[in-house]
Amino acid sequence: MNYLIGDLQGCCDAFERLLAHIDFSPSRDRLWLLGDLVNRGPSSLATLRRLQGLGDSASCLLGNHDLHLLAAAHGVRRPHRGDTLDDILAAPDREALTDWLRRQRLAIFDVGWLMVHAGVVPQWSRDDTLAAAADVEAMLRGPSLPDFLQAMYGNEPARWDANLSGTARLRFTVNALTRLRFCTADGEMDFKTKDGAGAAPEGFMPWFDVPGRRTADVPIAFGHWSTLGMLNRPTLLGLDTGCVWGGKLTAARVDGASREIIQIDCEQAQRPGS
């Protein structure tokens, strides 16, 4: 069985209860985690160790919080108020954990689904998305990781241009795949608005509602957008249902065209605005 799972954000207890609920077997089942594996929840270290220990039975995407952990571990960024990364940063196996983390993916196409943490700009096809992600993945796994993490931050360029190159292209890719919620028809991204789909700034819309989006016929699963809530359309699964905020941890069992939604109640670990 294949299970696509929304943002954990260090909520290891909810994850364990989900695994028990589905009677998870590493020899039979495959888990696909959609990013934001750690941070803000109470058990980031336990979550990371659990995921690493699952080996080939779990594939994990990198979300913005996971990249933030890498940046903190390499001295590029300081932890923010509300972060729960100290246990990882002080752990004796910190280096092994962060080395494992840097080798995870930013986009995956498997079991009939394109999986990303946040979104896909309308100008990208499935193959464009995977190729752009692969360029960033190579930087994360390479010897220039600290320099890349330093250059990764920033909101510009905010609009896609096929002529983008170098650091600008890589930064755009990171922002699209790990931060995108709203964009315009020509691929300009907004990073200020974090409310639900109805809160789109003038001229913007949820990335998945852009007319003519090149991935419109590609099944896409994503997380990142807890204020959106559960999104379940024929070719879209939005699975961040706010576990860390006291919502639910959501998984989708997918088998060809069929799917089953599974949800686990979560204890509130953070309050909005904290």
PEHU-V891356 format. One line per field, one symbol per residue. psi: psi as a letter, one per 40 degrees, with the letter a starting at -180 (. if undefined). A space follows every 50 residues. Layout:
# PEHU-V891356
psi->???
This chain:
# PEHU-V891356
psi->ihhhhahdfegddddddddddefhhdedihihhfigdihdiefddddddd ddeebeehhhihaddddddddddeediiiiheifeddddeidfddddddd deeiieihhifehhhidcahidehidddddddddddddddeiefdddddd ediieiiehhheeiiadddddddddddeehdiiideehihedheaadeeh iheiihdeehheheedehhhhibdgdedahhgidfhhhehffddeebihh ihhhgbeiihhhihiiihdiihe.
